[in-house]
Amino acid sequence: MTRVPRNTWVLTVFTAVTNLTDGVIKVTLPLLATSLTDSPALVAGVLTAFTLPWLLVALHVGVLVDRADRRKLLRVANAMRCATVFCLLAGVSTGALTLPLLYAAAAALGVAEVLALTSAAAIVPDAVPSSERDRANSWVAGVETVCNEFAGPFIGGVLVAASASVALGASAGGYLVGVAVLPLLVGHFKVARRTGAASSVNREAIAGLRYLWGQRLLRLFAFTVTVLVTCWAAWFALMPVVATKEWDLSPTGYSTLVGALGFGGLTGAIVVNALNRRFGRRRVMFSNVFLTCSMVAVPAVTSNVWAVGAGAYLGGMGGTLWVVNSRVISQTLVGAGMMGRYSAASRLFSWGSLPLGAALAGVLAQALGYRVAFAIFACATLAVVLPFLRTFTPRVQKELADVGDAHAEASH
């Protein structure tokens, strides 16, 4: 049996614990908002506050990640999460919780998420040798999907049913466990910087954007993910109303439908390496275009819950196939000194499109109906087909494989 390197399982455990807790928080905060207001717009403001940091601070966080010790930044991010959750717990316990406090907490948790995810993405090349990155990325992406999209929200619903205080207390405990796991990572996680005058933060942030724009393949990935993530945002924005109001599903039925995404993601994590060996990264990544398309295309043509669940399963699998391979490729192409800024610039487009996609889906569904809205997003996925085929050619795939082999030999 092949021995799993220590850092691989440490990163996997850390990702599982923190994403499980994130999933609980994503359910808890909106439910807390519903206890304070009946306004859908005010409740939706929680999600807006939580996701806005990706648009407002992601680039500057990327600079910080390239300047500081990335393991320490992960500790800081989880400490911020713990402190914020304890403040919410105090507000709930004393009856002092208000919408402004909830929005402020959501924004703080959003900033902590930007810091945590950017640091975690940048730390993998330092923690795991190139020969192990396929396995490490597949494990991390698998537990990330299952815990954040399925197990976490389900557990969050159960805990909130007990009480909001129980849910918040468990969340604080989860983040503390994440802090406790990090010292088990072995290695040095701060990039050595050249001596001399340091560039300004704004200049380095812009340098990250320019780097992404100057790398044709990575620029393609950013464009592709931006389009496909809007489809995910549309699905999550519309499906709660469609499933419960149009199809008369119970909350448990809707949770099961969402769970299909998580099971699909788990499947993708299990089979990605075998599929890569059989078909190559290029074809496996290209399949995500059609798998994500199926996720939004199926509810455009049928209200059969089993069919919609199958589409969600395929979308979840495609998402993990893409994430694992794109992370390995970026870790091969991007130097350690640029990894934080690159990750932040890339996620600015992908995660930053979440609130925009959700808002657009709501407007389209209100004006044209949910079926037409889903159909428009399904058609939008076709916009990435030609750029993908023109840019990520078989020759480029061969060049990437050669670079990866060279890195693997150097690591030994």
Secondary structure, 3 states (H helix, E strand, C coil): CCCCCHHHHHHHHHHHHHHHHHHHHHHHHHHHHHCCCCCHHHHHHHHHHHHCHHHHCHHHHHHHHHHCCHHHHHHHHHHHHHHHHHHHHHHHHHCCCCHHHHHHHHHHHHHHHHHHHHHHHHHHHHHCCHHHHHHHHHHHHHHHHHHHHHHHHHHHHHHHHHCHHHHHHHHHHHHHHHHHHHHHCCCCCCCCCCCCCCCCHHHHHHHHHHHHHHCHHHHHHHHHHHHHHHHHHHHHHHHHHHHHHHCCCCHHHHHHHHHHHHHHHHHHHHHHHHHHHHHCHHHHHHHHHHHHHHHHHHHHHCCCHHHHHHHHHHHHHHHHHHHHHHHHHHHHHCCCCCHHHHHHHHHHHHCCHHHHHHHHHHHHHHHHCHHHHHHHHHHHHHHHHHHHHHHCCHHHHHHHHHHHHHHHHHHC
